[in-house]
Amino acid sequence: MRSCRPRQESGMNEKIIIIGAGLAGSEAAHQIASAKIPVELYEMRPHVMTGAHSTDYFAELVCSNSLGSNAPLTGSGILKEELSCLGSFILKIARDCQVPAGASLAVDRSQFSQRVTSELTKNPLITIKRQEISELPRDGIVVVATGPLTSTSLATDLTKIMGRDSLYFYDAISPIVSADSLDPQKMFWASRYGKGGADFLNIPFSQQQYESFVDDILAGEVVSPHAFEENKYFESCLPVEVLAHRGRLTLAYGPMKPVGLTDPTTGRWPFAVIQLRAENQQRTAFNLVGFQTKLKHSEQERIFRKIQGLEKAEFLRLGSVHRNTFIHAPTQLLPTLQLRACPQVLVAGQLTGTEGYLESVASGLTAGINAVRLLSGQSLIYPPEKTMIGALLAKITDPACSNFQPMNANFGILPPLEGQISRDQKKVVFAERARHAMGEWVRACLG
Ligand SMILES: Cc1cc2nc3c(=O)[nH]c(=O)nc-3n(C[C@H](O)[C@H](O)[C@H](O)COP(=O)(O)OP(=O)(O)OC[C@H]3O[C@@H](n4cnc5c(N)ncnc54)[C@H](O)[C@@H]3O)c2cc1C
């Protein structure tokens, strides 16, 4: 395994290297330059393109032009408020370039990425280098922000530092539902064959319910794959609709297998089950085990809400399967975004195991702040867990996590509220608590 050299103290004139001028790298570059530190920003496009980018602009949005909801009582809304409070450069440009999109923040994508490119290019403290980095620089402070389509040579080098099993190339995300939107009367707690505790909530299916569920899955509309993604699923984490197309009983022998799960109301194993696994110790959110899917989001909500007990399900995250390079953050990263194996290397963006445009901006901003602090010998920081950004960083780097998959900003990752609060009021209290925690943190650490 390749090791990193410990950093030699050399003062504030030293530059910071950023690899990748996507959403995270661009935000980090601006934050560092704002602290009057020189930045060398490496971007491989247009000499080496990815399968999804089509321009040489920085912060290109490769798919949707929406940066999510502006509504204050959504995970995405809280994230925006926090980014705004922290002075996010990308969010400001997004707001300048917005196009009408109801409650969402959507942008004119070419105006947006051209603005980011021109602002960074004209900044005298930022030196742009259009070059692929194939090996992590061994000296100095580095922010790696090469995203879900990190070039192969750099990915190979990262595995030399972290170990081969620490980098993933596809994600398989199951939907997550909030606990208080479920009807537990229609489910039962059990583990297969009673091994361990009764840790899973199980939704029993009769044969008739199963058949009609399979019909729905088979008829559901799926998202079209990108050209560079086709037929690249891992056998061990196939989308549910791919399994259903292999045969009507495949799901019942796969993620919906009922063996060892005795339904207390019948005293028997059901025909099939869906298992819900807790997402956190407080059991405020559950994922549908093995339900990674490429069904369109609207189809997932429609089909899954037909399942008994999920009629009123609030989906905190919907399922997906796509090409995505990301590191196993629980074992490799600290919440400050430092690589455990190389603390002078910070990782930002989707490569950290977050999911989404503004989530990438949030880690880019945090990495930028910490790169500056590392250079000046200050302790490294990250927002408290009661904030959305702090919760996201704590969630992805939680060493106790046993089934790591990329995560977005949602209420399910926030620490639970104390006392009895009605479901209607919960989001208001979560949002207010996050706002207060961020305000205090900014005053104490950045003020
Ligand atoms: C096909 C696809 C569709 C997506 N759709 C959405 C969506 O609709 N909504 C959403 O929120 N998220 C979406 N995502 C996730 C999205 O990519 C991230 O949210 C966001 O772009 C990640 O930001 P980033 O800065 O980490 O990476 P990027 O924005 O991808 O930036 C990484 C940059 O690093 C450069 N680079 C890579 N390797 C090297 C190297 N070795 N040397 C130098 N430069 C390098 C790349 O050229 C790129 O410019 C999608 C991802 C993919 C792959």
The ligand as an ORCA input file, in Angstrom:
! r2SCAN-3c Opt
* xyz 0 1
  C     -24.933     10.407    -14.931
  C     -25.130     11.148    -13.672
  C     -26.308     11.857    -13.451
  C     -26.505     12.589    -12.266
  N     -27.644     13.285    -12.085
  C     -27.809     14.034    -10.965
  C     -28.970     14.837    -10.762
  O     -29.843     14.909    -11.619
  N     -29.098     15.537     -9.603
  C     -28.131     15.505     -8.634
  O     -28.290     16.176     -7.610
  N     -27.015     14.755     -8.808
  C     -26.834     14.024     -9.933
  N     -25.720     13.258    -10.120
  C     -24.735     13.260     -9.114
  C     -23.816     14.436     -9.466
  O     -22.795     14.022    -10.305
  C     -23.257     15.037     -8.264
  O     -24.320     15.440     -7.450
  C     -22.321     16.201     -8.499
  O     -22.030     16.544     -9.816
  C     -21.063     15.763     -7.856
  O     -20.244     16.858     -7.724
  P     -18.692     16.599     -7.624
  O     -18.060     17.927     -7.531
  O     -18.403     15.600     -6.584
  O     -18.331     15.897     -9.022
  P     -18.416     16.505    -10.493
  O     -19.358     17.627    -10.549
  O     -18.590     15.354    -11.406
  O     -16.935     17.094    -10.680
  C     -15.779     16.286    -10.697
  C     -14.798     16.913    -11.663
  O     -13.547     16.230    -11.563
  C     -12.995     16.055    -12.867
  N     -12.052     14.920    -12.794
  C     -12.329     13.604    -12.624
  N     -11.171     12.896    -12.517
  C     -10.145     13.781    -12.619
  C      -8.724     13.670    -12.581
  N      -8.119     12.494    -12.388
  N      -7.965     14.776    -12.732
  C      -8.560     16.006    -12.920
  N      -9.904     16.174    -12.975
  C     -10.699     15.082    -12.798
  C     -14.228     15.831    -13.740
  O     -13.959     16.139    -15.080
  C     -15.245     16.784    -13.104
  O     -15.226     18.047    -13.694
  C     -25.491     12.542    -11.283
  C     -24.308     11.821    -11.496
  C     -24.131     11.136    -12.668
  C     -22.859     10.383    -12.882
*
